[in-house]
């Protein structure tokens, strides 16, 4: 009897779910595909690169279309006009991010700049934005240039002996050191790890695992049945995020013992001096910056190396431009040289277009129902922006699968190239990231000629976690 009751209930649930997912909200819904009961269209994104799966659906349903990710009604946008309409013209309605277990802090109910919503986000943004103004960033220029020289010296240890190198960990350490110094005045040594604070040594593997888990959770968190298991996994099995937050709390308390209100040393000091901000909040914000600031910049530099190896003519043109700009008496490219090296700047822009490290911008959620571009968007809809598609659409780019920095020489293509998102909730560290990328990449070109270790092109296949990275590769740095 109970089996029969359960069977009828389950059948009712399947039918109800199928009808509710495929019943239109209005006569002007975006086009979309039929959704399966319970799981919706998750199977349509079952490939290793969901942004390409979404791009393939776009070919049939257009640049704005609907689907269901489990129980979450979702609209996918790869139309630059709609993107700007949402994130700039209607920012207030699309300022929130959906609640996500991927970024949920399982140890305390405090929001950070990534997950915060409504007025809470305004508070977090104000708390950190002053430290990333162009005026304040001028004080970081010497830090970036100094750390870049440290990076070059480490790479020369390999180039002087003509050794092949997988640069992944070295480049990640470089990016992490810049944000570590800005946030909490700390550094990780590149190769002498035995002398480092044991807790600091754990940061890199923690960050790797946190991002790897994000992809696993991305596909399951929309299914209510799996949420308790995901929370259990993050709280009791893979506790990297919790340990990371606890470590940042430890450093916050260390800062408090020597805090000088008249002379803040770093972002951590500045945040704790702001309206008596709590240690818990400051620690979460610190984790945000360390996670996002290190992974995205380091991945972009790795893609830059791949592009140089696979396009030697780009290397040749870049080094000529740099030498003409700095002359024969200098052995370092400074940030002030950027204005005189437009081709070098164009290479970085082309890298960010062709290999976007954030191919799907962090999603948004509609606070109220609205009609945009003649489409009805209900309250609570999840919005996914396919940045990858915008950067690879033949309508916007000539030969988008060809690496061609010259496309950015006379046109910034700001309408279609959105690596840092747009609007008030874009990447708060954008200017810092651009300064870091230019200084590191230009000095790598100045000092080394890059070759693959086997004489063959490096694979340009994308590895997707929460960001995209190249597959591990070995290259040879030859001294110029």
BELPEFEN-V736795 format. One record per pair of residues at least 4 apart in sequence whose C-alpha atoms are under 7 Angstrom apart, sorted by sequence separation. I is the first residue (numbers start at 1). GAP is how many residues later the second one is. If there is no record, write none. Layout:
# BELPEFEN-V736795
i = <I & I>
gap = <GAP & GAP>
This chain:
# BELPEFEN-V736795
i = <1 & 2 & 3 & 4 & 5 & 6 & 7 & 8 & 9 & 10 & 11 & 12 & 13 & 14 & 15 & 16 & 17 & 18 & 19 & 25 & 36 & 42 & 46 & 49 & 50 & 51 & 52 & 53 & 54 & 55 & 57 & 58 & 61 & 68 & 69 & 79 & 80 & 81 & 82 & 83 & 84 & 85 & 86 & 87 & 90 & 91 & 100 & 105 & 111 & 112 & 116 & 117 & 119 & 120 & 121 & 122 & 123 & 124 & 125 & 126 & 129 & 132 & 133 & 134 & 137 & 140 & 141 & 142 & 143 & 144 & 145 & 146 & 147 & 148 & 149 & 150 & 151 & 152 & 153 & 155 & 156 & 157 & 158 & 159 & 167 & 168 & 169 & 170 & 171 & 172 & 173 & 174 & 175 & 176 & 177 & 178 & 179 & 180 & 181 & 189 & 196 & 197 & 198 & 202 & 203 & 204 & 205 & 206 & 207 & 208 & 209 & 210 & 213 & 214 & 217 & 223 & 226 & 227 & 228 & 229 & 230 & 231 & 232 & 233 & 234 & 235 & 239 & 240 & 241 & 242 & 243 & 244 & 245 & 246 & 247 & 248 & 249 & 250 & 251 & 252 & 253 & 255 & 260 & 265 & 266 & 267 & 268 & 269 & 270 & 272 & 273 & 277 & 278 & 279 & 280 & 281 & 282 & 283 & 284 & 285 & 286 & 287 & 288 & 289 & 290 & 291 & 292 & 293 & 294 & 295 & 296 & 297 & 298 & 299 & 300 & 301 & 302 & 303 & 304 & 305 & 306 & 307 & 308 & 311 & 312 & 313 & 314 & 315 & 316 & 317 & 318 & 319 & 320 & 321 & 322 & 323 & 326 & 333 & 337 & 341 & 342 & 343 & 344 & 345 & 346 & 347 & 348 & 349 & 350 & 351 & 352 & 371 & 372 & 377 & 386 & 387 & 388 & 389 & 393 & 394 & 407 & 408 & 413 & 414 & 418 & 422 & 429 & 430 & 431 & 432 & 433 & 434 & 435 & 436 & 437 & 438 & 439 & 440 & 441 & 442 & 443 & 444 & 445 & 452 & 464 & 24 & 35 & 36 & 45 & 58 & 68 & 69 & 84 & 85 & 86 & 111 & 116 & 131 & 132 & 158 & 180 & 181 & 196 & 221 & 233 & 234 & 264 & 272 & 371 & 392 & 394 & 421 & 452 & 463 & 464 & 35 & 47 & 67 & 68 & 77 & 180 & 181 & 220 & 221 & 264 & 271 & 272 & 308 & 370 & 371 & 394 & 420 & 421 & 452 & 462 & 463 & 67 & 87 & 180 & 189 & 308 & 326 & 370 & 393 & 420 & 462 & 463 & 45 & 66 & 67 & 86 & 113 & 188 & 193 & 369 & 370 & 392 & 462 & 463 & 44 & 66 & 369 & 392 & 461 & 462 & 65 & 66 & 177 & 259 & 272 & 368 & 369 & 420 & 460 & 461 & 64 & 65 & 113 & 177 & 271 & 368 & 22 & 64 & 65 & 103 & 112 & 113 & 188 & 261 & 325 & 367 & 22 & 64 & 366 & 367 & 21 & 63 & 64 & 255 & 268 & 366 & 63 & 64 & 173 & 325 & 365 & 366 & 458 & 63 & 325 & 365 & 366 & 173 & 365 & 18 & 97 & 364 & 365 & 18 & 322 & 363 & 364 & 17 & 97 & 170 & 321 & 363 & 364 & 17 & 96 & 363 & 453 & 96 & 363 & 452 & 453 & 14 & 151 & 361 & 452 & 453 & 14 & 360 & 361 & 451 & 452 & 318 & 360 & 361 & 391 & 450 & 451 & 41 & 318 & 360 & 361 & 390 & 391 & 450 & 451 & 41 & 42 & 252 & 359 & 360 & 390 & 450 & 40 & 41 & 42 & 359 & 360 & 449 & 450 & 32 & 40 & 359 & 448 & 449 & 31 & 39 & 40 & 210 & 249 & 448 & 449 & 39 & 210 & 249 & 252 & 387 & 448 & 449 & 35 & 38 & 356 & 447 & 448 & 32 & 35 & 38 & 447 & 30 & 31 & 32 & 33 & 144 & 206 & 249 & 30 & 31 & 32 & 248 & 30 & 354 & 245 & 248 & 353 & 245 & 245 & 244 & 304 & 303 & 300 & 303 & 350 & 350 & 350 & 300 & 299 & 347 & 346 & 346 & 361 & 296 & 346 & 346 & 356 & 353 & 343 & 342 & 352 & 185 & 184 & 183 & 184 & 182 & 183 & 184 & 207 & 182 & 183 & 345 & 344 & 335 & 183 & 335 & 334 & 333 & 333 & 358 & 180 & 333 & 357 & 358 & 179 & 332 & 357 & 102 & 356 & 357 & 176 & 179 & 102 & 179 & 102 & 176 & 175 & 101 & 172 & 175 & 172 & 175 & 172 & 319 & 171 & 319 & 106 & 107 & 131 & 297 & 301 & 297 & 301 & 309 & 308 & 309 & 309 & 127 & 310 & 309 & 310 & 72 & 71 & 70 & 71 & 306 & 69 & 70 & 303 & 112 & 299 & 110 & 112 & 113 & 112 & 42 & 39 & 145 & 215 & 214 & 215 & 214 & 212 & 211 & 212 & 211 & 98 & 97 & 98 & 97 & 98 & 96 & 97 & 95 & 96 & 94 & 94 & 94 & 93 & 94 & 93 & 93 & 98 & 164 & 82 & 148 & 144 & 148 & 145 & 137 & 132 & 132 & 129 & 166 & 74 & 75 & 76 & 77 & 78 & 166 & 51 & 73 & 74 & 75 & 76 & 77 & 78 & 166 & 51 & 73 & 74 & 75 & 76 & 77 & 78 & 165 & 166 & 72 & 164 & 165 & 78 & 164 & 165 & 78 & 164 & 163 & 162 & 162 & 159 & 159 & 159 & 159 & 95 & 55 & 51 & 80 & 87 & 88 & 80 & 87 & 51 & 30 & 28 & 29 & 28 & 29 & 28 & 26 & 49>
gap = <4 & 4 & 4 & 4 & 4 & 4 & 4 & 4 & 4 & 4 & 4 & 4 & 4 & 4 & 4 & 4 & 4 & 4 & 4 & 4 & 4 & 4 & 4 & 4 & 4 & 4 & 4 & 4 & 4 & 4 & 4 & 4 & 4 & 4 & 4 & 4 & 4 & 4 & 4 & 4 & 4 & 4 & 4 & 4 & 4 & 4 & 4 & 4 & 4 & 4 & 4 & 4 & 4 & 4 & 4 & 4 & 4 & 4 & 4 & 4 & 4 & 4 & 4 & 4 & 4 & 4 & 4 & 4 & 4 & 4 & 4 & 4 & 4 & 4 & 4 & 4 & 4 & 4 & 4 & 4 & 4 & 4 & 4 & 4 & 4 & 4 & 4 & 4 & 4 & 4 & 4 & 4 & 4 & 4 & 4 & 4 & 4 & 4 & 4 & 4 & 4 & 4 & 4 & 4 & 4 & 4 & 4 & 4 & 4 & 4 & 4 & 4 & 4 & 4 & 4 & 4 & 4 & 4 & 4 & 4 & 4 & 4 & 4 & 4 & 4 & 4 & 4 & 4 & 4 & 4 & 4 & 4 & 4 & 4 & 4 & 4 & 4 & 4 & 4 & 4 & 4 & 4 & 4 & 4 & 4 & 4 & 4 & 4 & 4 & 4 & 4 & 4 & 4 & 4 & 4 & 4 & 4 & 4 & 4 & 4 & 4 & 4 & 4 & 4 & 4 & 4 & 4 & 4 & 4 & 4 & 4 & 4 & 4 & 4 & 4 & 4 & 4 & 4 & 4 & 4 & 4 & 4 & 4 & 4 & 4 & 4 & 4 & 4 & 4 & 4 & 4 & 4 & 4 & 4 & 4 & 4 & 4 & 4 & 4 & 4 & 4 & 4 & 4 & 4 & 4 & 4 & 4 & 4 & 4 & 4 & 4 & 4 & 4 & 4 & 4 & 4 & 4 & 4 & 4 & 4 & 4 & 4 & 4 & 4 & 4 & 4 & 4 & 4 & 4 & 4 & 4 & 4 & 4 & 4 & 4 & 4 & 4 & 4 & 4 & 4 & 4 & 4 & 4 & 4 & 4 & 5 & 5 & 5 & 5 & 5 & 5 & 5 & 5 & 5 & 5 & 5 & 5 & 5 & 5 & 5 & 5 & 5 & 5 & 5 & 5 & 5 & 5 & 5 & 5 & 5 & 5 & 5 & 5 & 5 & 5 & 6 & 6 & 6 & 6 & 6 & 6 & 6 & 6 & 6 & 6 & 6 & 6 & 6 & 6 & 6 & 6 & 6 & 6 & 6 & 6 & 6 & 7 & 7 & 7 & 7 & 7 & 7 & 7 & 7 & 7 & 7 & 7 & 8 & 8 & 8 & 8 & 8 & 8 & 8 & 8 & 8 & 8 & 8 & 8 & 9 & 9 & 9 & 9 & 9 & 9 & 10 & 10 & 10 & 10 & 10 & 10 & 10 & 10 & 10 & 10 & 11 & 11 & 11 & 11 & 11 & 11 & 12 & 12 & 12 & 12 & 12 & 12 & 12 & 12 & 12 & 12 & 13 & 13 & 13 & 13 & 14 & 14 & 14 & 14 & 14 & 14 & 15 & 15 & 15 & 15 & 15 & 15 & 15 & 16 & 16 & 16 & 16 & 17 & 17 & 18 & 18 & 18 & 18 & 19 & 19 & 19 & 19 & 20 & 20 & 20 & 20 & 20 & 20 & 21 & 21 & 21 & 21 & 22 & 22 & 22 & 22 & 23 & 23 & 23 & 23 & 23 & 24 & 24 & 24 & 24 & 24 & 25 & 25 & 25 & 25 & 25 & 25 & 26 & 26 & 26 & 26 & 26 & 26 & 26 & 26 & 27 & 27 & 27 & 27 & 27 & 27 & 27 & 28 & 28 & 28 & 28 & 28 & 28 & 28 & 29 & 29 & 29 & 29 & 29 & 30 & 30 & 30 & 30 & 30 & 30 & 30 & 31 & 31 & 31 & 31 & 31 & 31 & 31 & 32 & 32 & 32 & 32 & 32 & 33 & 33 & 33 & 33 & 34 & 34 & 34 & 34 & 34 & 34 & 34 & 35 & 35 & 35 & 35 & 36 & 37 & 38 & 38 & 38 & 39 & 42 & 43 & 47 & 48 & 52 & 52 & 53 & 54 & 55 & 57 & 58 & 58 & 59 & 60 & 60 & 61 & 62 & 63 & 63 & 64 & 66 & 67 & 67 & 81 & 82 & 83 & 83 & 84 & 84 & 84 & 84 & 85 & 85 & 93 & 98 & 100 & 103 & 104 & 105 & 106 & 109 & 109 & 110 & 110 & 110 & 110 & 111 & 111 & 111 & 112 & 112 & 112 & 114 & 114 & 115 & 115 & 116 & 118 & 119 & 120 & 122 & 122 & 123 & 123 & 126 & 126 & 127 & 127 & 129 & 135 & 136 & 136 & 136 & 140 & 140 & 141 & 142 & 142 & 143 & 144 & 147 & 148 & 148 & 150 & 151 & 152 & 152 & 152 & 153 & 153 & 167 & 169 & 170 & 171 & 172 & 172 & 173 & 177 & 184 & 189 & 250 & 251 & 251 & 252 & 253 & 254 & 254 & 255 & 265 & 266 & 266 & 267 & 267 & 268 & 268 & 269 & 269 & 270 & 271 & 272 & 273 & 273 & 274 & 275 & 284 & 289 & 291 & 291 & 292 & 292 & 294 & 295 & 296 & 297 & 299 & 306 & 307 & 307 & 307 & 307 & 307 & 307 & 308 & 308 & 308 & 308 & 308 & 308 & 308 & 308 & 309 & 309 & 309 & 309 & 309 & 309 & 309 & 309 & 309 & 310 & 310 & 310 & 311 & 311 & 311 & 312 & 312 & 313 & 314 & 316 & 317 & 318 & 319 & 320 & 330 & 334 & 335 & 335 & 335 & 335 & 336 & 336 & 337 & 345 & 346 & 346 & 347 & 347 & 348 & 350 & 415>
